[in-house]
């Protein structure tokens, strides 16, 4: 089993979402962690709550709040 790959660029994360089955959103006090499940890999993105809303609007897959 592969380890998740952390993505640091939100634009790349949105691009990867085109091939994803689902995006899971985990919110904490000061940040948001987005987990993108593709057929081959799991990608994660950790960003601030303010930035997260912009990224979530652009995602092209099913969104699941965790």
Buried (B, 14 or more C-beta within 10 A) or exposed (E): EEEEEEBEEBEEBBEBBEEBEBBBBBEEEEEBBBBBBBEEBBBBBBBEEEEBEEBBEEBEBEEEEE
